[in-house]
Amino acid sequence: MITLGEMSRGVYGAWRLARRDPAGLAFIDASERGFWHSFWAAALVAPAYFALGVLDGDYQGEALRPLLVQGIAYVIGWVAFPLAMVHISDGLGRGGAFFRYMTAYNWSAVVQMAVYLPMAVIAHLAPTGGLGVFTLAITLLLLFYQVYIAHIALAVPPLTAAGIVVFDMMLGGMVQMTAERLMK
């Protein structure tokens, strides 16, 4: 079982990485055990994920089906990318860095949601044109954060790291499009 201290260290390490401090990796357990424990980040992020669905109006009317579909999509989203990254990291000759990358990637979801959710709530409560630019800027910063994590944790060039992030976005987009289709 994971301890609160291990969770705190993982999130703290991810926060340090968000500040572009590569020493943040030292706070993240990059072992196989740490990899499995880092999926607790999904539990930390889940309430915010479903709150975003409420803001988007996904659960209006009959809420059970959309909630189930989004729940399944959430789980698939958390496991599809790591499954693909096993092969991608091996193909890049960085298989030995897989656990380091995935643990940092998983814990970074907590930091990203801590930034994204308040922005989404503000944009929902006070939709104005200026917030669109702010939302875009935050989204781009979060994408650069993801690229930085891949670059540092996998020790790959920034362009390769960007390709990994694009692949992650495409995979997540396919899962979300399928979920939206099933909710109709």
C-alpha positions as CSV (number, residue, x, y, z in Angstrom):
1,M,0.0,0.0,0.0
2,I,1.2,3.5,-0.8
3,T,1.9,5.9,2.1
4,L,0.8,9.5,2.3
5,G,4.5,10.4,2.4
6,E,5.2,8.6,-0.9
7,M,2.2,10.4,-2.5
8,S,3.4,13.7,-1.2
9,R,6.9,13.2,-2.5
10,G,5.6,12.2,-5.9
11,V,3.4,15.3,-6.2
12,Y,6.2,17.5,-4.8
13,G,8.7,16.0,-7.3
14,A,6.2,16.7,-10.1
15,W,5.8,20.3,-8.8
16,R,9.6,20.7,-8.8
17,L,9.6,19.5,-12.4
18,A,6.9,22.1,-13.2
19,R,9.4,24.7,-12.0
20,R,11.9,23.2,-14.5
21,D,14.0,21.7,-11.7
22,P,15.3,18.4,-12.9
23,A,16.1,17.5,-9.2
24,G,12.3,16.9,-8.9
25,L,13.0,13.4,-10.2
26,A,14.8,12.6,-7.0
27,F,11.6,12.9,-5.1
28,I,9.8,10.4,-7.3
29,D,10.1,6.7,-6.7
30,A,11.3,5.5,-10.2
31,S,11.2,1.8,-9.3
32,E,8.6,-0.7,-10.6
33,R,6.9,-0.4,-7.2
34,G,6.9,3.4,-7.5
35,F,5.4,3.0,-11.0
36,W,2.5,1.0,-9.7
37,H,2.0,3.3,-6.8
38,S,2.0,6.4,-9.0
39,F,-1.4,5.3,-10.4
40,W,-2.8,6.6,-7.1
41,A,-2.5,9.9,-8.9
42,A,-5.5,8.8,-10.9
43,A,-7.5,8.6,-7.7
44,L,-6.4,12.1,-6.7
45,V,-7.3,13.6,-10.0
46,A,-10.6,11.7,-10.6
47,P,-12.8,14.1,-8.6
48,A,-11.6,17.0,-10.6
49,Y,-11.9,15.1,-13.9
50,F,-15.5,14.3,-13.2
51,A,-16.1,17.9,-12.0
52,L,-14.9,19.1,-15.5
53,G,-17.5,16.7,-17.0
54,V,-20.1,18.5,-14.9
55,L,-18.9,21.9,-16.1
56,D,-19.0,20.6,-19.7
57,G,-22.6,19.4,-19.2
58,D,-21.7,15.8,-19.8
59,Y,-24.0,14.5,-17.1
60,Q,-27.3,16.3,-17.8
61,G,-30.5,14.3,-18.0
62,E,-29.7,10.6,-17.6
63,A,-26.5,10.7,-15.7
64,L,-25.7,7.1,-15.3
65,R,-24.7,6.2,-18.8
66,P,-22.4,9.2,-19.4
67,L,-20.9,8.7,-16.0
68,L,-20.1,5.1,-16.7
69,V,-18.8,5.8,-20.1
70,Q,-16.6,8.6,-18.8
71,G,-15.4,6.4,-16.0
72,I,-14.4,3.7,-18.4
73,A,-12.7,6.2,-20.6
74,Y,-10.8,7.6,-17.6
75,V,-9.4,4.2,-16.7
76,I,-8.5,3.5,-20.4
77,G,-6.8,6.9,-20.6
78,W,-4.7,6.0,-17.6
79,V,-3.6,2.6,-18.9
80,A,-3.4,3.0,-22.7
81,F,-0.5,5.5,-22.7
82,P,1.8,3.5,-20.3
83,L,1.1,0.3,-22.3
84,A,2.2,2.1,-25.5
85,M,5.2,3.7,-23.8
86,V,6.6,0.3,-22.9
87,H,7.2,-0.2,-26.6
88,I,8.0,3.4,-27.5
89,S,10.6,3.7,-24.8
90,D,12.2,0.4,-25.8
91,G,12.2,1.5,-29.5
92,L,14.0,4.7,-28.5
93,G,16.6,2.7,-26.6
94,R,15.3,4.2,-23.3
95,G,13.5,1.2,-21.8
96,G,15.6,1.6,-18.7
97,A,14.0,5.0,-18.1
98,F,10.4,3.8,-18.6
99,F,9.6,3.7,-14.8
100,R,11.2,7.0,-14.2
101,Y,9.2,8.7,-17.0
102,M,5.9,7.1,-16.2
103,T,6.0,7.8,-12.5
104,A,6.9,11.4,-13.2
105,Y,4.2,11.5,-15.9
106,N,1.6,10.1,-13.5
107,W,2.3,12.4,-10.6
108,S,2.4,15.4,-12.9
109,A,-1.3,14.8,-13.6
110,V,-2.0,16.1,-10.1
111,V,0.0,19.3,-10.7
112,Q,-1.6,19.8,-14.1
113,M,-5.1,19.3,-12.7
114,A,-4.4,21.7,-9.9
115,V,-3.7,24.4,-12.5
116,Y,-6.3,23.4,-15.1
117,L,-9.4,23.0,-12.9
118,P,-9.5,26.5,-11.4
119,M,-8.9,27.9,-14.9
120,A,-11.8,25.9,-16.2
121,V,-14.1,26.9,-13.4
122,I,-13.3,30.6,-13.9
123,A,-13.8,30.2,-17.7
124,H,-17.2,28.6,-17.0
125,L,-18.4,31.1,-14.5
126,A,-17.1,34.2,-16.3
127,P,-16.8,33.4,-20.0
128,T,-15.1,36.4,-21.8
129,G,-12.9,36.7,-24.8
130,G,-9.8,37.5,-22.7
131,L,-10.1,34.2,-20.9
132,G,-9.7,32.4,-24.1
133,V,-6.2,33.7,-24.5
134,F,-5.4,32.9,-20.9
135,T,-6.8,29.4,-21.3
136,L,-4.7,28.9,-24.4
137,A,-1.6,30.2,-22.6
138,I,-2.1,27.8,-19.6
139,T,-2.8,24.9,-22.0
140,L,0.5,25.6,-23.9
141,L,2.4,25.8,-20.6
142,L,1.0,22.4,-19.5
143,L,2.1,21.0,-22.9
144,F,5.6,22.4,-22.4
145,Y,5.6,20.8,-18.9
146,Q,4.7,17.4,-20.4
147,V,7.5,17.8,-23.0
148,Y,10.0,18.8,-20.3
149,I,9.1,15.7,-18.2
150,A,9.6,13.4,-21.2
151,H,12.8,15.2,-22.1
152,I,14.3,15.0,-18.6
153,A,12.9,11.6,-17.4
154,L,13.6,9.7,-20.7
155,A,16.7,11.7,-21.5
156,V,15.6,12.2,-25.1
157,P,16.0,15.3,-27.3
158,P,13.2,17.9,-26.9
159,L,11.8,17.2,-30.4
160,T,11.5,13.5,-29.5
161,A,9.8,14.4,-26.2
162,A,7.4,16.7,-28.1
163,G,6.6,13.7,-30.4
164,I,5.8,11.6,-27.3
165,V,3.4,14.3,-26.0
166,V,1.7,14.6,-29.4
167,F,1.2,10.8,-29.5
168,D,-0.2,11.0,-25.9
169,M,-2.6,13.8,-27.0
170,M,-3.7,11.7,-30.1
171,L,-4.3,8.6,-28.0
172,G,-6.2,10.6,-25.4
173,G,-8.2,12.3,-28.1
174,M,-9.2,8.9,-29.6
175,V,-10.3,7.6,-26.3
176,Q,-12.3,10.8,-25.6
177,M,-13.9,10.9,-29.0
178,T,-15.0,7.3,-28.6
179,A,-16.4,8.0,-25.2
180,E,-18.4,11.0,-26.5
181,R,-19.8,8.9,-29.3
182,L,-20.9,6.2,-26.8
183,M,-22.6,8.8,-24.6
184,K,-25.0,9.8,-27.3
